[in-house]
Amino acid sequence: MSDRISFALNATDGTARAGVISTPRGEIRTPAFMPVGTAATVKAMLPESVAATGADILLGNTYHLMLRPTAERIDRLGGLHRFMSWDKPILTDSGGFQVMSLAGLRKLTAEGVTFKSHIDGSRHVLTPERSMEVQRLLGSDIVMCFDECPALPADKARIAESMRLSMRWAKRSRDAFGDRPGHSLFGIQQGGLEPDLRAQSAEALREIGFDGYAIGGLAVGEGQEAMFSVLDFAPDMLPADRPRYLMGVGKPDDIVGAVARGVDMMDCVLPSRSGRTGQVFTRRGVLNIKNARHQDDPRPLDAECGCPACRNYSRAYLHHVFRSQEIISSMLLTWHNLQYYQDLMQGMRVAIREGAFAAWEDAFHATRAEGDISRL
């Protein structure tokens, strides 16, 4: 395998795409869902269990890891892959989104962001150059350029100002990243819900030149209808021969709608966070395991799922361990949710290759609309 990261688009069906990102650490089948390992762990999961669900790549969090245990420490210990015992590809975000969400603890300038740690109040500076350095120390395979992302809704002038700052930071990120064989750098399109600003952002990114392109600034409070309206035009503004990554998405129907509109990669904390709070994703929609209707039910969560929670345990047991606050509840429900998401991606990859995506999408929505199996 080459020491370069490459993308092959193998099939299209309408706007939906299926392909493979080849990296020195393995192949990433697209469309791909990346489980989130914020602090060098997917909560409640062993790395080999995450791999067993079919995940080809994980996401690590630059902001959290640079604060604790620090990127320098991870580097001394052999890099993030060795540190967390994950030998497949890792994508790291730039830290920009977390800094946005800490609006009360940060100061933004043209140079970068000064912020206080949410852990101990210590002062840190994050610039495009420092973000590239942190991600290099972590050793991630796919690096995200440092950007600024305004929360929506925001007025157009604020979004335009933010987008132009992000494009200047994208250039600085590209310059600081340099030439790193075996590692790739993705640019991030900004521009809110505005087609003209999205177009300007895409043009600036193409001029700089990146290995892949993310659609940023969505899933930040604008709602599905507004997000889909942007995805109706934004992916086509980005180079067709590079991966397209929609950041921070999302719910199953968000993911299916994004793939239908030409997106190749997604990530979200939802399946793992929901697993810890008793929210379960199934082919027939979402159920809440804490509800009393499950307490005498000997059936599995989802009869079509092959995860350990569905193979080996009843709804009654999963209801019991959740209500008892047993740790196994988080383990089993998280595994199930991650398995559901990976099965969803595999179903779409097969449907795109077979030219049957529209029929697959109709069946997906129809099955979810049926709702959960009838109570006993």
N, C-alpha and C positions, 0 to 999 in steps of 0.2 A: 504494500500500500504506500502511496505517495506521502511525503511529509507535508504536503499542502492539503488544505481543506477544499473540497470541490462539491458542486451541486449538480445532480443530473435530474432533469425533469423527464419522467418516464411515461406519464400518461396525463391527459386532460379530459374532462367531461364537462362541457359547458365552461364555466369559469373555474371549476374545482380542479385541483392539481394533485398529482401523486408523484413522489420522487424519492431521492436518497441524497443525504449530505454525507459524504465520505470524509472521515477524519482518521488520523493515526491511531486513535483510541477506539475506533469502531464506526459502524454505519448508523445513521439516524434516519429512520424511515419517516417520510412525510406524507400526509399531514401528521405532525408529532405533537403530543401533549407532554410538557415537562413538569413533573412533580417538583414542588418547591422545597428545598432543603435549606431554609433560612440560615440556621446557625450550624451548618455542616452536618445536618441530619434532617431527614424527613420524619417529623415527629411521630413517635410510636411505631416506627418501622425499622427493621434491619436493612442495610443496603442490599443484601442478596434477596430479600423479600420484595423490595422495590423493583429489582431487575426481573424477578419472577412474574410480575404483573405484565411485563412486556415493555417497560420504559427503556428507551435507548439513551436518554440524556436527563440530567437533573439541572435544576437552577440553584445557584448559591448566591448569597446576598452580601455584596461588597460592604455596605454600610455596617451591618451587624458584625461581620467577621473582622473588619478593620478596628472595631472597638473592642471586641472580645472574641477570640483570644489575641488578636492583632495579626495582620497579614505577615508581619516580619517573623512572628513565632511560627506560623503555619509554614512559611518558606523554610525556616531552619529545620523543621520537622519533616521536610520532604515534599511539601506542596499539598494542596487541598485533596487531591485524589488519594494519596497515601494516608493523609490525616484522617479522612472519613471512610477509608476502605471502599472506595467506589472507583472501578477501573474503566468505566465507560466515560463518554464525553460529559463535560460540565460547562454550562453557560453561566456567567456571572453578570448580574445587572450592574449599573454604573454607580449606584448610590443616589442618583438624582431623585427618584420617586420617594424614597424614604425621607430625604431632606425636605421635599415638598410637603410631606405629611407632617413634618415637625415645624410648621410655619412659625409657631410661637417661640421656637428655640434657635432660630437661624437669622443670619444677615446675608443678603444676596448682593453681590457686586459683579461688575463685568469680569473680574478676575476669577471669581468662584464663590463658594459659600462657606461662611464661618458659622459653626453651630456648636451647641452644647450637647454632650452625650446624654442620652436618656437614662444611661446606667448610673453615672456618677457625677454628671454635670461638668466634666472636663471639656476644655475647649479644643476644637479641631477645625482644620481648614481642608475643604475638599475642592480641588480644581480639576480641570480636565487632565492635567499632567499627573496629579496625585492619584486620580481614579485609575489611570492607565498603569501607574506604578503598583498600586494595590492589587489590581487584577493580574499583573505580571507575577507578583510575589505569590499569589494564590495558585497560579499555574493553570487557570481555566482555559478551555479550548476555544470557546467563543466569548469574546469580550464585547461589552456594549460601550459605545461612546457616551461621554458625560453630557447630560442634557438638563434642561429646566422645563418642568411640566406644570402649567397652571391648573388649578382645580376648576372644573366647569360647574356652573356657568361663569363665564368671564366676558367682559366686553371685548370687541374685536381689536381695539387698539392694544389692550393688554396682551391678548393672544399673539398679535403680530410682533410686539416687542419681545415677548418670550421666545417666539419661534426664531427671530433673527439672532438673539443671544445664543440659542441652542445651536444654530448653524455655525456661528463663530467658534463655539466650544467643540463642535464636531470636527472642524478643521484642526484645532489644537489637539484634539484626541488623536486624530489620524497622524499628525506629525510626531506626537509623543509615543504612539504605538510602534512606529517604525516598521521594520521588516522582521517578522517573527515566524519562520517556517513552522508549520504544524499548529498555528494558532490563527484565528481570524477575528476581524473587527467588524461589527455591524453598526451602521448609522441608524439614527432614529428620526423619522419624519414627525414633525409637529405641525400645528396650524389649527387645532381645535376642530370645529365643525365647518370651517370656511374652505370651500374648494380652491379659491385663489391663493390662500396662504399655504394650503397643502401642496399646491402645484409649485409655488416658489421654494418651499422646503425640499421637495423631491428633486427639483432642478439643482439646488445647492448641493445636495448629498451626492447626486450623480456626478457632478463636477469634481467633487473631492475624491470619490471612488471608494466603495466599501465592498466587503466580501458577502454581505447580506444586508437587508434593510428591514427595520422595524417600523411598525405603525404605532406611534406613541400618542399619549394624550387622550386615550379613550378608556372606557370602563372607569371613569373618575366621576361618575354621578350624572352622566347625560342621559342614561336610559337606553334600552335596546333599540328602539326605533331610530333614535338619533345616531347611535353607533352604526347600525346597518346602513343608514343613509350615507355615512362617510365611507363605509366599506364598499358601497356600490361604485365609488370612483377612485378611492385612494390607492388600492393595490395596483391598479393599472398604471399609476403614475411612476411606479418603481420598476427597475429592470426585471424583465420576465425570466432572465437566466440566473437569478440569484434568489435565495430563500427570502420569504416574507414572513415576518414574525409580528403577531399581534400581542402586545404586552398586557399581562394581567387579566386574561380572559380564559375561562369564566364558567358560567353555567352551561350544562349540556346543550341547550338550544342556542345559546350564544356561539358555542364552538361550531356546531353544525352550520349555522348561518354564516359564520366567518369562513369556513372551508368552502362553502358554496360560492363565496365571493372572492376566492383566490388566495386565501391565507394558508401558509404552510406550517407555522409553528405557533404554539400558545403555551401559557403557563398560568397557574392560579393556585392559591392556597386552599381554595374551596373544598376539594375532595378530602384533604387531610384535616382541615379545621372542622368540617362538618362531621367527620367520623368521630371526633372527640366530643361533639355536642349532641350525638345521637341522630343526626340527620343522614339518611341513607338514600343513595341514588340507585334506582333500579330501572329496568327497561320500561316499566309501567309508571314511571314518575318518581317522586320523592316521598319517602315515608319517615315518620318519626318513631324511633324504636321505643321511646319512653311511654308512648300511649298504651293505655291499659288493654286495648284490643289485642295486643301481641302476647299477653302474659300466659295464655294457655295454648298458644299456636305452635304445633310441632313442625310446621313447614319452614323451608329455608326463606331467606330474604328474597332471593331471585332464583327460580328453579333452573334458569339457563346459565347461571354464573358458576365458574369453576374455582372460585377463590376458597380458602379454608373456611371462612365464615359460613359460606353457603353449602360447602361439601359436608361439613362436620358438625354444624350447630344449628339449633332451631331458633326461630324468632323468640320463643319463650325464654330460652337460655340467654340470648343476647339482650332481651328486655331486662332479665334479672341482673346480669352483670353490669349493665348500664345503671340501673336504679341503685345497685349496691356500690357504685363508683369503683368497681374493680378495674385494674389497669388493662386486663385482657380485653375489655370492652373497646377501649381506644385502639388497641392493636388490631382487633378483628374488623371493626367497622372502617378503620382507615384503609386496611388492606382491601376490603371489599370495594370501597369507593374508588381507590386507585385502579383496581382491576376493571371496574365498570368504565372508567375513563379510557383506559388503554384498549378495552374491547371496542369502545365507540370509535377510536381512531382506526383500529384494524378494520372494522366494518366499512368505514369510509374509504380506506385505501383500496380494499378489494372492489368496492362498488365503482370507484373512479376507474380503476384498471379495466373493469368489465363493461364500462360505458353505461352503468345502471344507477348512477348517483341520484337522479331525480326520483326513481322508484324507491331507492333505499331511504331517501329523505322523507318521502311521503309515509313510508311504513314506520319510520322512527317517530314522527309526530302522531300518527294514528295510534300506535301502541302506548305512547305516553298519555294520550287523551283518554284511554280506557281507565286509567287510575289503578290503584293497587288491587290485588286479588281480594275477593269478598271475604269478610271476616267469618270465622267459623261460628 
